[in-house]
């Protein structure tokens, strides 16, 4: 599998290579329920990368958080929304 180099990172010294993006582009993640939380000011995993990923993985639900690549941003995740997502996507 050839890794995908994300176009939103041309200014970085080393281009961002993501095997997950390659899987998404190949359609391997189509219709798999994914809830993806990301920081809108993240400079490590750029929001554009996350948004592009979601367009390739049709089952991806994006959840934007005000913040960057930090523990404080993770603390903003809505636990009730995570539990609701799991409940909605669990057979049983």
N, C-alpha and C positions, 0 to 999 in steps of 0.2 A: 504494500500500500504506500503510495506517495503522499507525504504529509502536505497539508495545505498551508501556505504562507498567507497570513491574514493581511489584506490590502491596507487596513487602517494603521499598520505599524511600520510604514516605510522609513520613518525617521529614526527608528531604534537601531542601535549598533548591531544587535542580532535580531533578525525578524522573528516574530512570534510564530512558532510552529505548533499546531495542535492536532493530535491524532483524533480528538473528539470531533473537530470540525471536519476532518476527512470522513469520518463515519457519517456525520450528518449530511454532507454533500453527496455521499454515495447512496443516501436514502435509507441507511441501516437503522436510523432512529425514528423513522416515520411512524406516527401514531403511537409511540411509546410515551405514556404520561410522564412529563418532566416539569417540575416546578423550579424555576431558576431565579434566585434572588441575586441582585447585583447592585453595586454602588454606582451612582450616577457620576461621581467624580473620581472613580477608580483609575489610577494611572498605571497599574500593573496588569489588570485584565480589563482592557478598555471597554466601555459600554457599547461601542460600535461592534466589537467582536461578539459580545453577548447577544446583541440584537440580530446580528447576521446569523449566528448559531440558531436562534429561534426561528428564523425564516426557513431554515433547512430542516429543522426537526419539527414536523407539523403538530406534534403533541406537546410542545413546549409552552408553558405558561410563564411569562416574564413578570417579575415583581421587582420594581425599582425601589431602591432605598437611597435617601439623601446621605451620602458619605462616600468614602474611598475604600481602599483595600486595608481595612482595619477592624480590630475586635469591636470597636464602638459601633461600626456599621452592622456587624453580625448581630449585635445586641438589639438592633431595630427590627429583626425578623418577627413577624406576627405569628406566634406559636399556634394560635387558633386557626389561622389560614393554612398552616402546614398540616395540622391535624385534619382539617376539613378536606384538604387535597388528598391526603392518604386515605381517608374514609371513602371519598368519592371514587378512588381508583383501586380499591381493594375488592377483590371478588369475595363474596361470602354472604 
